[in-house]
Amino acid sequence: MPKINVYLPDDLAEAVRDSGLPVSAICQRALEEAVRRITAIRQTALGELDAEQLAARLPSFTSRAVTVIALAVNSARDAGAPNVGTGHLLRAMITEGENLALRVLRALEIEPAALSWAEKDEPGGGPGLRYSTPAANALEMLIAEATALGHNYVGCEHLLIGLAAEPDGIAGRALREAGADAKSVRRTVSAALGGYAHLRATKPPAGPEELTSVVRQELRPLVQRIEAIEARLA
């Protein structure tokens, strides 16, 4: 059986040793799940799929994430595009209107509806309607992001990170030009989920405005620490 080395930070490695966790079995299960998710993305031919079929193909995706994918597919198909690009995915996310990714952007003081980019085809695709190469890369990145965050689901917030991190797609360029690079989006997603969990534990579910305010409060000490480090290095 082939061997793959996994390197851990010192503190995590020590904690794993102390706990006696079966690292090999845990890593194998996590990798199997990640491979299943990515394979489902790569093998999905999109042209004839509706939202229900997409949900069946992508069982770990939230209903809002499936809706965004379906909207992007329909938009590309209706426009006669050669593939589903990152621009279709970002526009579908904005059109859906209620997902956490949009709250994350607003916490970064970016109004989603104000994002703009030049509509153009991206390379890649395949027989029938498939994802462009940048879109497929972004979707694979969102699987990695969800896994790295320890989430057993894939949501629009993970898609936002994937789009921001993908270097060649038009959506990533639009997001980065607006100030939503992968690092800041990832940090804000973590703060948003932490703030939402805190609100749910202490009071009824929050509305968008209250959650955005909590996310900004969660981010403030992180930003201050980063600014202090940058000042020392300047």
VOVO-570319 format. One line per 8 residues: number of its first residue (from 1); their letters; for each residue x, z, y of C-alpha. Coordinates in Angstrom, 1 decimal, decimal comma. Layout:
N
NUM = A = X:Z:Y; ...
***
This chain:
234
1 = MPKINVYL = 0,0:0,0:0,0; 1,5:-1,0:3,4; 2,6:1,9:5,6; 1,8:2,1:9,4; 3,5:4,8:11,5; 1,4:6,7:14,0; 3,2:8,4:16,9; 1,5:11,4:18,5
9 = PDDLAEAV = 2,4:13,4:21,7; 4,3:16,6:20,8; 1,4:19,0:21,6; -1,1:17,0:19,6; 1,3:16,6:16,7; 1,8:20,4:16,6; -1,9:21,0:16,8; -2,5:18,6:13,9
17 = RDSGLPVS = 0,1:20,4:11,8; -1,4:23,8:12,5; -4,9:22,6:11,6; -3,9:21,0:8,4; -6,0:17,9:9,0; -5,7:15,0:6,6; -4,2:12,6:9,2; -3,9:9,6:6,9
25 = AICQRALE = -7,6:9,7:5,8; -8,8:10,2:9,4; -6,7:7,4:10,8; -7,8:5,1:8,0; -11,5:5,7:8,7; -11,0:5,3:12,4; -9,2:2,0:11,9; -11,8:0,8:9,5
33 = EAVRRITA = -14,6:1,5:12,0; -12,6:-0,2:14,8; -11,9:-3,3:12,6; -15,6:-3,6:11,7; -16,6:-3,5:15,4; -14,1:-6,1:16,5; -14,8:-8,3:13,5; -18,5:-8,2:14,5
41 = IRQTALGE = -17,6:-9,5:18,0; -15,3:-12,2:16,8; -17,6:-13,6:14,2; -20,8:-13,6:16,3; -22,0:-17,1:17,1; -24,2:-16,5:20,2; -26,3:-19,6:20,8; -29,4:-18,8:18,7
49 = LDAEQLAA = -29,3:-15,0:18,8; -31,9:-12,9:20,6; -31,5:-9,2:21,6; -32,9:-7,9:18,3; -30,4:-10,0:16,3; -27,6:-8,9:18,6; -28,5:-5,3:18,1; -28,3:-5,8:14,3
57 = RLPSFTSR = -24,9:-7,5:14,7; -23,6:-4,7:17,0; -25,1:-1,5:15,6; -22,7:0,8:17,5; -23,7:-0,6:20,9; -26,2:1,3:23,0; -29,5:-0,4:23,8; -28,4:-1,0:27,4
65 = AVTVIALA = -25,1:-2,6:26,2; -27,0:-4,9:23,9; -29,4:-5,8:26,7; -26,4:-6,7:28,9; -24,9:-8,9:26,2; -28,2:-10,6:25,6; -28,6:-11,2:29,4; -25,1:-12,7:29,5
73 = VNSARDAG = -25,8:-15,0:26,5; -29,1:-16,2:28,0; -27,5:-16,8:31,4; -24,6:-18,9:29,9; -27,0:-20,8:27,6; -29,4:-21,6:30,5; -26,6:-22,8:32,7; -25,2:-25,0:30,0
81 = APNVGTGH = -21,9:-23,2:30,1; -19,3:-23,9:27,4; -19,0:-20,2:26,6; -20,0:-16,7:27,6; -17,4:-15,6:30,2; -16,5:-12,3:31,8; -18,5:-13,4:34,9; -21,6:-13,7:32,8
89 = LLRAMITE = -21,0:-10,2:31,4; -20,4:-8,6:34,8; -23,4:-10,3:36,3; -25,6:-9,2:33,4; -24,4:-5,6:33,8; -25,5:-5,8:37,5; -28,8:-7,4:36,6; -29,6:-4,8:34,0
97 = GENLALRV = -29,5:-2,3:36,9; -29,7:1,1:35,3; -26,5:1,5:33,2; -23,8:4,1:33,7; -21,2:1,4:34,6; -23,0:0,8:37,9; -23,0:4,5:38,7; -19,3:4,6:38,0
105 = LRALEIEP = -18,7:1,7:40,5; -20,8:3,5:43,1; -18,8:6,7:42,5; -15,7:4,5:43,4; -17,6:3,5:46,6; -18,2:0,0:45,3; -21,6:-1,5:45,6; -22,1:-3,6:42,5
113 = AALSWAEK = -24,4:-6,1:44,2; -21,7:-6,7:46,8; -19,2:-7,9:44,1; -18,6:-11,6:44,3; -16,5:-14,2:42,5; -16,2:-17,9:42,2; -18,3:-19,2:39,3; -16,0:-21,2:36,9
121 = DEPGGGPG = -15,6:-21,8:33,2; -13,1:-19,7:31,3; -11,0:-21,1:28,4; -11,8:-20,5:24,8; -14,9:-20,5:22,7; -15,7:-22,3:19,5; -18,4:-24,1:17,6; -21,7:-23,4:19,3
129 = LRYSTPAA = -21,9:-20,8:22,1; -19,2:-18,2:21,8; -17,3:-15,8:24,0; -14,5:-17,2:26,2; -11,0:-15,9:25,4; -11,0:-13,4:28,3; -14,5:-12,2:27,4; -13,6:-11,7:23,8
137 = NALEMLIA = -10,5:-9,9:24,9; -12,5:-7,6:27,1; -15,0:-6,9:24,4; -12,2:-6,0:22,0; -10,7:-3,7:24,7; -14,0:-1,9:25,1; -13,9:-1,1:21,4; -10,4:0,4:21,8
145 = EATALGHN = -11,6:2,3:24,9; -14,6:3,8:23,1; -12,4:4,8:20,1; -9,7:6,3:22,3; -12,3:8,4:24,1; -13,6:9,6:20,8; -17,0:8,1:21,2; -19,1:6,9:18,2
153 = YVGCEHLL = -21,0:4,5:20,4; -20,2:1,6:22,8; -21,8:1,6:26,2; -21,7:-0,3:29,4; -19,2:2,1:30,8; -16,7:1,0:28,1; -17,5:-2,6:28,9; -16,6:-2,0:32,5
161 = IGLAAEPD = -13,2:-0,6:31,5; -12,7:-3,6:29,3; -13,6:-6,1:32,0; -11,4:-4,3:34,6; -8,4:-4,2:32,1; -8,6:-7,8:31,0; -6,0:-9,7:33,1; -7,2:-13,3:33,0
169 = GIAGRALR = -11,0:-13,1:33,4; -12,8:-13,7:36,7; -14,7:-10,5:36,4; -11,5:-8,4:36,1; -10,1:-10,1:39,2; -13,3:-9,4:41,2; -13,3:-5,7:40,1; -9,6:-5,2:40,9
177 = EAGADAKS = -9,9:-6,8:44,3; -12,8:-4,4:45,0; -10,6:-1,4:44,0; -11,9:-0,9:40,4; -8,7:-1,3:38,3; -8,7:-0,2:34,7; -7,0:3,2:35,5; -9,4:4,3:38,1
185 = VRRTVSAA = -12,4:3,1:36,1; -11,2:4,9:33,0; -10,7:8,1:35,0; -14,1:7,8:36,6; -15,9:7,1:33,3; -14,3:10,3:31,9; -15,4:12,3:35,0; -18,9:10,8:34,8
193 = LGGYAHLR = -19,4:11,7:31,2; -18,1:15,2:31,8; -20,3:15,6:34,8; -23,3:14,3:33,0; -22,7:16,7:30,1; -22,4:19,6:32,5; -25,7:18,7:34,3; -27,6:18,3:31,0
201 = ATKPPAGP = -26,4:21,7:29,9; -27,4:23,5:33,1; -30,5:21,7:34,3; -32,9:18,7:33,6; -31,4:15,2:33,5; -30,0:14,1:36,9; -30,9:11,0:38,8; -28,4:8,4:39,8
209 = EELTSVVR = -27,6:9,9:43,2; -27,0:13,4:41,9; -24,8:12,1:39,0; -22,8:10,0:41,5; -22,2:13,1:43,6; -21,1:15,1:40,6; -18,7:12,3:39,5; -17,1:12,3:42,9
217 = QELRPLVQ = -16,7:16,1:42,8; -15,1:15,8:39,3; -12,7:13,1:40,6; -11,6:14,9:43,8; -9,0:17,2:42,2; -7,6:14,4:40,1; -7,2:12,2:43,1; -5,6:15,0:45,1
225 = RIEAIEAR = -3,1:15,6:42,3; -2,2:11,9:42,1; -1,8:11,7:45,9; 0,5:14,7:45,8; 2,7:13,2:43,0; 2,8:9,9:44,9; 3,8:11,7:48,1; 6,7:13,5:46,3
233 = LA = 7,9:10,2:44,9; 7,7:8,3:48,2
***
